[in-house]
Amino acid sequence: MKYFLLTCLSVFILASCSTDKEPFIYENKYEKLSPEEYLKTYTTPEIMFHYMEVNENSKTADGLLIDNKGRVFQYSNQSIDIEPESLVASISTLVRLLTHSVKTDKTVDVAQLVENYKMTRKVDVNLLDTSVSTQDKDFYFSGYDVAYDAEGNETCSAVGVSSNVYVQKIFKSTNFINKSSYASKIVKWMATMLDKSDA
């Protein structure tokens, strides 16, 4: 699937950015928190990780979503309302996927969940190698993050689009690989957790 790759950051959201939780400012500020304390203290995206396979012929997708409670949801044969490489997706898209998803018996250990989410924050979206073509099918390993401004305050308009957005970081797809060492580690973890051999 060939989509125009935007150079801005990308994102998803399930709810408004307004929150009572303390915004992320400095990385060392949360390092002493346990994984459970971290999730209670800081705002995190409701959906943290996403694996998607696209059927180009039928224009449908199958996928797996990992939420911020470590639950894994599966959807299949859903119409494609997003451009996986565009880096922006609306709230309605993710809501629809969740509505048509089934909770699986897989769960993610909270320590692993937080560890990989912290690495997601460090992935540089500019380190994409677009010279690769890894599989015949179209697949995408992605992660999501809340948007923050330069001062570290949570904001809904960091990418200059509508308010309902999360930052999306594509770690690996059919057409490119993010060369960040963090992205590589996350892909291997996701592939193992979700029983995928694309990594």
Secondary structure, 3 states (H helix, E strand, C coil): CCCCCCCCCEECCCCCCCCCCECCCCHHHHCCCCHHHHHHHECCCCEEEEEEEEECCCCEEEEEEEECCCEEEEEEEEECCCCCCCCECCHHHHHHHHHCCEEEEEECCHHHHHHHHHHHHHCCCCCEECCCCCCCCEEEEEEEECCECCCCCECCCCCCCCCCCCEEEEEEECCCEECCHHHHHHHHHHHHHCCCCCC
